[in-house]
Amino acid sequence: MRKIFILAVVLLVAALAILSFSRKRTGTLAQLAQLVQSNKPRVSAPQVPKTDAEKLVADNNAFAFSLYQRLREDDSNLIFSPYSISTALAMTYAGARGETEKQMAKALHFGLPQDRLHSAFNSLDHEFASRDKDEDGQPYKDFKLLTANSLWGQKGYTFLPQFTDLLAENYGAGMRLVDYTEDAEGARKAINDWVSKQTQGKIEDLIKPGGLSSEMKLVLVNAIYFKDQWETSFNEKFTKPDHFTLLDGSKIMTEMMSQRDYFGYAQGKGYQAAKLPYLWSKFDMMILLPDKNKFREFESALDATRLIEISRQLTVREIDLTMPKFKFETSMGLVDTLSEMGMPLVFQYGPADLSGMDGTRELFLSAVLHKAMIAVDEEGTEAAAATYVVPSTDWDDPPPVIPKMIIDRPFIFLIRDTKTDAILFLGRVLNPKG
């Protein structure tokens, strides 16, 4: 089997909550998951100016690094999907008004006005959905990029049709009716089941027992699942235990993969960078390796502008690449982080203005949860190995020096769409053993 790279992420924007009290009843899971959809179909071919599409990607990437800079303060591995987070919060933003709307726009780097932002998100999502087919329209066998959105509303609570129509037209999100008031645990199970299904079983039990309360009125969910294979697989026979140096200078033994091949490569002041393409899709993994003892310095200065500068330095050339296998997951609550980034009002009952959802000032956002996992290994087939190109050794001039990129210390990685430059996933590996 070829090398398989799997990434699954889901964002739960949990808890547009209103204070309420009632007697407790029980209900079946099927009743809890009743689906009510807007009569508005999703716009399948949104007419979005190129400038709007490019601005959305640039703004989302800027948010990705703003969030990364907040999350990096914890000394651990990190993986998250800025695209997933931006999409789910954009659905919330659709109902924001007044100062709440202004704060969210600034913190999330939403530079487009509401009447253009959501169609731009729709266009980008359709762009990604087209990546699973070749030029003849045939689906790729071993590639998956699945995105899905859903709303989970309280039975009997009234949401404005303008709000549900906007989400249906631009995010394909229907309203699933549940009963937080009388069976929050049943609602939790229904949402977790949906998340598991959308991520091919890679994200389980997103919401822990007790994670939903009877006061909740609406949960918005965005799920994303990515799976692809390296364009050039690592040969397992070259994988061997070797040292990986942690931030504190201590060393651990871990499985290191190696290969010599042609990749996008750059070396600049304080870093090396490599771009590893995937076989079936128009996505790649970009790895940023700071110089020894320079990780913190490099990381703290990393933003979307710096990434563009590094990307422009990449040239395809032969390199000796060594990197660790790794697999880990991260879970995080983002309320405090997003508040610190400039949008505290949406999390406060009373000051929050989400009247675009229900016409009242009763709703507020009480939780934002994110969970992600990543697994990277070297599995490959003989067919892939047959495509390996060995350059001729008949040189008229001395052979060029082949650079080595040995990823034996903490590094940063991104999964990007090569056509739009949109960042789907962003993270770092401080310890490949998790």
C-alpha positions, -999 to +999 in steps of 0.1 A: +000+000+000+012+035-008+021+059+019-010+072+036-012+105+053-044+111+074-056+143+090-089+148+105-101+179+122-134+191+136-144+224+151-173+227+175-187+261+181-207+250+211-231+270+229-250+299+217-268+298+250-298+315+266-308+312+303-338+289+306-354+265+330-378+236+326-387+201+337-366+172+323-379+147+298-362+120+277-361+115+240-347+090+215-315+098+195-335+097+163-359+123+176-331+144+188-315+144+153-346+155+134-333+175+104-351+207+093-336+224+062-341+258+047-359+257+014-330+276-001-305+253-019-268+258-016-254+280-043-234+256-064-216+281-086-211+313-066-200+343-086-171+356-066-146+382-079-111+369-080-100+397-057-125+386-031-114+350-033-077+360-029-085+384+000-104+357+019-074+333+016-050+360+027-071+370+056-076+334+067-039+328+065-032+359+086-057+346+112-040+312+111-007+327+123-023+351+147-039+321+164-007+300+161+012+327+180-013+324+209-014+286+209+024+281+208+028+293+244+020+258+255+052+236+253+036+207+234+030+194+199+003+213+181-021+206+152-052+226+142-072+236+112-074+273+108-097+268+078-121+248+099-120+273+127-125+303+104-154+285+086-173+276+118-168+311+133-179+326+100-212+309+105-215+325+139-204+358+125-233+357+101-256+364+131-233+390+147-243+427+148-230+460+162-198+460+182-198+422+185-196+420+147-168+446+146-147+427+172-152+394+155-142+408+121-110+423+136-100+392+156-108+368+128-092+390+101-125+391+081-117+420+057-147+414+034-181+428+043-208+403+053-226+404+020-194+392+002-177+371+029-200+342+030-202+337-008-163+338-008-163+310+018-188+291-003-166+295-034-134+283-015-152+253-002-164+244-037-128+249-049-116+223-024-145+199-033-132+199-069-098+185-059-110+149-057-112+144-095-087+143-123-088+163-155-113+138-170-136+142-140-128+108-126-125+106-088-091+098-074-090+064-057-070+072-026-076+108-019-103+123+003-110+159+013-144+161+030-159+192+046-193+195+062-212+220+082-243+216+104-264+235+129-279+219+160-308+240+173-331+237+203-365+223+195-391+250+198-366+280+197-371+304+167-342+314+145-346+340+118-352+326+083-326+351+070-300+335+091-308+299+083-312+307+046-278+324+045-261+293+061-280+270+038-270+289+006-234+294+015-224+266+039-248+238+030-258+237+067-292+224+077-307+227+111-309+195+132-333+199+160-323+186+194-334+191+230-307+205+252-332+215+278-345+181+284-319+157+271-285+174+267-267+141+269-287+128+240-278+159+220-242+153+229-243+118+216-261+128+184-235+155+176-206+132+184-220+106+161-222+131+133-187+143+139-173+107+139-191+100+106-179+131+089-142+124+099-142+087+090-141+078+127-109+098+134-124+122+158-144+104+185-161+118+216-154+155+207-178+166+234-171+149+267-200+138+291-214+169+307-201+191+279-235+204+269-259+221+293-296+226+294-292+263+287-278+258+252-298+268+222-276+263+192-244+244+183-226+250+150-202+224+137-177+223+109-158+191+102-129+185+078-112+152+069-081+150+047-063+119+034-037+116+007-004+099-002+031+113-007+039+118-044+072+101-035+070+075-008+096+068+018+111+033+015+105+015+048+139-003+046+156+031+051+136+039+083+157+034+114+159+046+150+179+078+155+181+108+178+157+136+179+167+166+201+140+182+222+138+219+231+155+214+264+185+198+247+177+162+258+176+135+231+151+107+224+152+078+200+125+078+174+118+062+139+134+084+112+124+081+075+149+089+048+149+094+010+168+113-017+145+129-043+135+162-059+115+186-036+109+223-034+138+234-011+151+266+004+178+275+029+178+310+044+190+328+075+180+307+104+160+280+086+157+252+060+124+246+042+110+218+021+078+212+002+065+177-001+037+172-026+009+147-023+002+122-051-034+127-060-043+162-049-032+198-054-020+199-017+014+198-002+031+197+032+056+225+039+081+218+066+100+247+083+131+236+102+147+264+123+185+262+128+197+245+160+188+264+191+168+289+170+133+274+172+118+299+196+133+328+178+121+316+144+087+306+156+080+339+173+086+359+141+066+336+119+035+351+102+017+350+068+041+376+053+072+356+064+057+324+049+052+341+016+088+352+016+100+317+023+077+302-003+092+324-030+127+310-022+117+274-028+132+258-059+129+222-070+162+204-065+175+170-053+179+168-015+186+141+011+156+143+034+154+127+068+123+132+090+105+115+118+073+095+117+048+111+140+012+108+152-006+128+178-038+147+185-046+180+203-077+193+219-082+229+230-108+253+242-105+287+224-127+310+244-099+327+263-076+327+233-102+344+210-111+369+237-075+379+240-073+382+203-100+410+205-135+394+204-146+392+241-181+405+237-195+375+218-188+354+249-207+376+274-244+372+281-260+407+277-232+426+258-231+400+230-252+409+200-261+379+179-294+393+170-290+384+134-297+348+145-329+352+164-338+389+165-330+392+202-300+400+224-304+367+244-278+346+226-241+345+234-212+321+225-201+301+256-176+276+242-154+270+212-138+235+212-113+222+186-098+187+183-074+175+156-052+145+149-024+138+124-006+107+114+025+107+091+044+076+080+063+062+050+043+034+035+048+029-002+045+005-031+068-008-058+049+011-084+057+044-066+094+033-063+094+027-100+088+064-106+120+073-087+144+090-110+181+084-105+201+112-123+229+102-145+263+101-130+281+110-162+290+146-153+310+170-176+314+192-145+318+181-109+284+169-095+265+195-075+265+192-037+232+176-026+219+195+004+208+175+035+178+184+055+178+163+087+147+170+107+160+158+140+148+187+161+115+207+166+099+219+134+067+236+120+045+221+093+016+233+071-008+216+048-016+240+019-037+241-012-012+248-040-037+266-062-050+291-037-023+290-010-050+284+016-037+268+048-059+238+058-037+227+087-009+242+108+011+228+136+045+219+150+063+188+163+083+193+194+084+156+202+075+131+175+065+106+201+036+129+212 
